Amino acid sequence: MAEAFAVAVEGVRKKFGGLHALDGVTLRVRTGEIYGLLGPNGAGKTTLIRAIVGLVAPDAGEVTVLGRRMPDVDNLRNVGYMTQAAALYPGLSVEENLKFFAAVYGVDEGVDEALRLVELYDRRGSVVATLSGGMRQRCSLACALVHKPKLLLLDEPTVGVDPQLRVQFWEEFRKMAAAGTTIIVSSHVMDEAERCQRLGLIQYGKLLAEGTPNEVRASAGTNNLEEAFLRLAGSGVPS
Amino acid sequence: MSAHRVAAITRRLLQQFRRDRRTLALLFVAPIVILGLLGYLIRGSSSAPAVGIANEDQGPLGAMFASALEQSSLISASAIQASDGDAKLKDGSLVGYIVFPSDFSSRAQAGTIAPEVHLEGSQPGTSGPVLQALQQALSSVAAGGPGAGLHFVPQIHYLYGGRGFDTLDYFGAAFIGLVVFFLVFIITIVAFLNERSQGTLERLMATPLRRGEIVLGYMLGFTVLALVQAAEVLVFSLAVLKVHNQGNVVLIFGLEALMALSAVNLGIFLSMFARTEFQAVQFIPLVIVPQVLLSGILFPVSTEPRPLQAVSNVLPLTYAVNGLRDVMIKGADLTWASLQLDAGVVAGFCALVIIAGVLTLRRRIA
């Protein structure tokens, strides 16, 4: 059933110059699950997320998001995308940034709610340029979910966020997933991988392994996810 | 102070530039281009200003002056009818004409040399040679004839401007447009690059926003700023600097607004070809300076070497400058064919860069 999947990626290839950023990736993400994309730097995680959101046109294969073939600009109102670097307007206040993205997504409400969620309500008047890295990251997350998307794409959302807040972030992700939001989150931090319902291991633009954290561990024959990742990654080196 | 550490900085700097071919090209190519262009403009100047001679003198002196003027290298003289003179000034085929009236010889006998000099007047640079040529003709005629005791009192008439018309009046009209065009271009290109470099453009592309909406939104935002600036520049020029204005203020503002709109969209378009603000600023010597040199702001297009005239005639800034001067100096309105052409070209250019901006944005993102 296609409906059960929020995202379906079928044999997607993308070449940048001589580099195969994506080399035939096929994966499906179920509605309401937290799917972790794991892989070293340069493995193709960001390119895959950009392909899902329609910013990268695949050379081959196709991407379907919420039942619609991408790229589809109108479908993006159901998608939230948090880029790797906190992409914000440094000259605007936190609240002004959020109001801008809310307006772009065509919603009038949700700004205060999103601000409370990332605990920036008290700093809503602060100009982004004056915020710390972690606060910017929180503001960036708020901008990605201000319109209550059905699919949330998070590209390494917890980089620069302190452990305490990271726990809160993940709690929030879990609540949103429970409420039906599908979340795809990329990371190279293994303890975050444990919190995902399913994982996809990516290296050299290929999906090396997929499954729950337990399944991944089992397939590598180890009890440690980090070790599992290293073993599986080792087998994926192109000749 | 450690020579080692200083050398490290110097070496690093040169290493950086070695990889930045674009900056190197700018550093070594741009000065040659700009100076070469300037040299060619000034030295290669094709034509002496065209001056008409109407000899109505009943005595012999007018003909002597006329032949002396025809031999002058300062101007390119040709015989005309005095009655055609003003029409030829208006259509731009002459920068001035000299009439030797019927009583020219007889008044000369009384000691007064009084030719009528009619000047177009809107271009101070071209009036000088006419009077100089006349002086030379006087001294060559006087050397072979009566000689001393003559009063040289040319009767000078201006079609546009006048005696009180100074260099600022001439340049002011063009600079009103240029200042707005230049500043708006810089601000837009840098702001749009910021959007790119801070990652927000990527983010916008992942929202339901369409490319056209982004360009239009940018255009409107900057246009608001640009129009306020244009109004400020205009009021300052007219009220404080008292730049000569013969034309309709609304028309001047309209032309300025078209230039500002073009500058916004040129900025958006060219930002696609720069990755950093530094590279954006490099567009100034490459895009802006040659346009300023060739647009007729400093050197009238009609006196440029022929090949450069061809370039000038395809640069939109040339038409904008010409249009502003026609309105402010000559009092042109939209019934003038030349102003219709100027406004049409600027509007056309504006439409072109809007389309180019939207198209390159789409190509660049995909």
Interface residues (C-beta under 8 A of the other chain):
Chain A: V53 G54 L55 A57 V73 D74 L76 R77 V79 Y81 T83 A85 A86 A87 L88 Y89 P90 F101 V104 Y105 G106 C143
Chain B: Q198 G199 T200 E202 R203 L204 M205 A206 T207 P208 L209 R210 I365 A366
